[in-house]
Amino acid sequence: MQHSTIFHIILHFAVPGLIAWIFFKNDFKKSWLIMISTMIVDLDHLLADPVFDPNRCSIGFHPLHSVAAIGIYALMAVVCESKIVRLAGTGLIIHMILDGIDCIC
């Protein structure tokens, strides 16, 4: 596994942890766990052949990484009243941003 792939995976845990620590200190653990649980969105990689390609841009390629899906995640993060749904939406947006960074680097 390439160093950049390992770093990418670490960021998927560290960035939600940082966001939870800064904005949700009183409920850090629960907030962090909800945000990292959204990595389940990567199940859509199982529809691709090959399943993992470090040079493939996930954004726009996988169904749960589509622009429409990202719009729904943004609405979840901003509009929903449920804290759990907002945290899930935030986790998904963080995930998409991190995957998007891979598309430009």
DAURCOR-V999554 format. One record per helix or strand. SS is the DSSP state (hx for helix, st for strand). FROM is the first residue (numbers start at 0). LEN is the number of residues. If there is no record, write none. Layout:
# DAURCOR-V999554
[[SS,FROM,LEN] [SS,FROM,LEN]]
This chain:
# DAURCOR-V999554
[[hx,2,21] [hx,24,23] [hx,62,3] [hx,66,12] [hx,82,22]]
